[in-house]
């Protein structure tokens, strides 16, 4: 148990360091891209190990088992990081939610892995309690970043800055998150209310409102698959 938390602490701290390097290395694209890839690889390792540890006793090579596995947070972020790394698509929005969850993974590792053996770390209790108290807002912020990135990708496809495949993979990821994560459902719900009000406003042309309703129906169908 202690070795698992030590491992997660090291891997997630590595992810956070590389995410920071990616952001600050604005004048060196090579360093920025390399740190971005290392952060995604760290996420792959972290979620992969957690996934294996939680499911090694009941893993089966069947499609039904895979579908059940994809309903877990670890599997969703593992596949997302794998796809983004494999396609070579670089965007800081991809790292945003990973950084948020990595921060909590580091805190949990310190709390459960190091603190029992190093009593001096109990001085961090106020900071850990504050961080845990901000868990729900942090998850909402992560979900907001994911949805915002989905909208940005639509615009990027229209302007030719990314492929349709990247867009499809991200929205497939969002469909899984919507099925399993309450924060994602809340963000989509708030976004839909805002857009419903805009497209059904008396000054908005009716054809646009009808197009929006068809789009909502299409997204519902995709999310229920």
Residue pairs with C-beta under 8 A, 6 or more apart in sequence:
1 113
2 113
2 117
4 49
4 53
4 113
5 108
5 109
5 112
5 113
5 114
6 109
6 113
6 114
7 49
8 46
8 49
8 50
8 105
8 106
8 108
8 109
8 113
9 105
9 106
9 109
9 110
9 113
9 114
11 42
11 45
11 46
11 49
12 42
12 46
12 102
12 103
12 105
12 106
12 109
13 102
13 106
14 38
14 42
15 39
15 42
15 43
15 46
15 98
15 99
15 102
16 99
16 102
16 103
16 106
18 35
18 36
18 38
18 39
18 42
19 35
19 39
19 95
19 98
19 99
19 102
21 31
21 32
21 35
22 32
22 35
22 36
22 39
22 92
22 95
23 92
25 31
25 32
25 35
26 32
32 90
33 90
36 90
36 95
37 85
39 95
39 98
40 81
40 84
40 85
40 94
40 95
40 98
41 85
42 102
43 77
43 78
43 81
43 98
43 102
44 78
44 81
44 82
44 85
46 102
46 105
47 74
47 75
47 77
47 78
47 81
48 78
50 74
51 69
51 72
51 74
51 75
51 78
54 72
54 74
55 69
55 72
58 65
59 65
59 69
69 75
70 76
70 79
70 176
71 176
71 179
71 180
72 180
73 180
73 181
76 173
76 176
76 177
76 180
77 97
77 98
77 101
79 173
80 169
80 170
80 173
81 98
83 169
83 173
84 94
84 169
87 163
87 165
87 166
87 169
89 162
89 166
91 149
91 152
93 145
93 146
93 148
93 149
93 152
94 149
96 142
96 145
96 146
96 149
97 142
97 143
97 145
97 146
100 138
100 139
100 141
100 142
101 142
103 131
103 138
104 131
104 135
104 138
107 128
107 131
107 132
110 121
110 124
110 128
111 128
114 121
115 121
115 122
115 124
136 183
139 181
139 183
140 183
140 186
140 187
142 183
143 177
143 181
143 183
143 184
143 186
143 187
144 187
146 173
146 174
146 177
146 184
147 174
147 184
147 187
147 188
147 191
149 170
150 167
150 170
150 171
150 174
153 162
153 166
153 167
153 170
153 171
154 167
156 162
156 167
157 163
157 164
157 166
157 167
171 222
174 184
175 222
175 223
175 225
177 184
178 184
178 185
178 188
178 223
179 223
192 216
195 212
196 212
198 204
199 208
199 209
199 212
199 213
200 209
200 212
